[in-house]
Amino acid sequence: MNITISIDELSQVLEPMIRKVIREELNNKNLTLSPESQLYSDMQTLLQRKNTNDIQLKSHAEVWD
């Protein structure tokens, strides 16, 4: 069985789940990323993009409120 959904619909489903996972991880104050992990690599990429103004990051209020 195949289901077709739009990008907007997918975003509406994934965004709350991703936010929940991030909140749960951030509540664990001992979060440590291994330099070999994919998340570490992704964070490095985001930092590089931020430093070259290639990405617009949202403020704390925009994300959590």
C-alpha positions as a printed NumPy array, in Angstrom:
array([[ 0.   ,  0.   ,  0.   ],
       [ 1.36 ,  3.421, -0.96 ],
       [ 0.332,  6.714,  0.546],
       [ 1.069, 10.027, -1.1  ],
       [ 1.382, 13.129,  1.063],
       [ 2.616, 16.615,  0.371],
       [ 5.762, 18.126,  1.828],
       [ 3.593, 20.385,  3.997],
       [ 1.699, 17.404,  5.4  ],
       [ 4.948, 15.577,  6.076],
       [ 6.353, 18.634,  7.811],
       [ 3.248, 18.916, 10.004],
       [ 3.752, 15.324, 11.146],
       [ 7.531, 15.314, 11.547],
       [ 8.104, 18.709, 13.127],
       [ 6.288, 17.972, 16.42 ],
       [ 8.024, 14.598, 16.703],
       [11.452, 16.1  , 16.082],
       [10.829, 18.874, 18.603],
       [ 9.742, 16.308, 21.201],
       [12.881, 14.22 , 20.687],
       [15.116, 17.281, 20.916],
       [13.395, 18.484, 24.083],
       [13.816, 15.066, 25.678],
       [17.49 , 14.966, 24.73 ],
       [18.101, 18.501, 25.976],
       [16.472, 17.653, 29.295],
       [19.247, 15.112, 29.702],
       [21.871, 17.648, 30.787],
       [24.679, 15.172, 30.094],
       [24.262, 15.021, 26.327],
       [27.643, 14.238, 24.784],
       [28.168, 13.804, 21.076],
       [30.903, 11.65 , 19.685],
       [32.827, 13.369, 16.867],
       [32.176, 10.242, 14.781],
       [28.389, 10.509, 15.132],
       [26.106, 11.707, 12.38 ],
       [24.475, 14.245, 14.692],
       [27.874, 15.755, 15.496],
       [28.593, 16.03 , 11.782],
       [25.19 , 17.612, 11.161],
       [25.774, 20.143, 13.931],
       [29.162, 21.028, 12.449],
       [27.516, 21.556,  9.064],
       [24.866, 23.804, 10.617],
       [27.558, 25.855, 12.355],
       [29.475, 26.283,  9.102],
       [26.312, 27.323,  7.272],
       [25.464, 29.787, 10.061],
       [28.94 , 31.31 ,  9.88 ],
       [28.589, 31.871,  6.127],
       [25.008, 33.176,  6.409],
       [23.807, 30.209,  4.354],
       [21.115, 29.352,  6.869],
       [18.63 , 31.293,  8.973],
       [18.349, 29.878, 12.465],
       [15.257, 30.592, 14.539],
       [15.383, 32.187, 17.954],
       [14.567, 30.274, 21.128],
       [11.148, 31.958, 21.3  ],
       [10.332, 31.103, 17.677],
       [11.143, 27.439, 18.257],
       [ 9.751, 26.759, 21.723],
       [ 6.798, 29.154, 22.035]])
